[in-house]
Amino acid sequence: MKDTLTKLQAPLKSDVDKCPTLRGELKQLGDAFQDISDKSKQELSLIATLRVVGSWPLWQEREMGLRDQSNSASTAKLTPLLWGKMKTT
């Protein structure tokens, strides 16, 4: 009985000893994913800002600015999906 207990405890002790190491590695991996996610969000925000800034003069030229707030929904004829396809002058 004592031999059986010893045989079962040996692999268990090995697994318990590995836990702190694996926990540290998992935290590093999670931090790396978070950094990648944060950088991707920053890049997407920059791209969106540049597209809006680049298309703003054309938007104003075509009188799609929000001059009249009460009628803004009816004046917005272009969707953001078309902004990348517009030619700026």
Secondary structure as GFF3:
##gff-version 3
##sequence-region A 1 89
A	DSSP	alpha_helix	2	61	.	.	.	ID=ss1
A	DSSP	three_ten_helix	69	71	.	.	.	ID=ss2
A	DSSP	alpha_helix	72	75	.	.	.	ID=ss3
A	DSSP	three_ten_helix	80	85	.	.	.	ID=ss4
###
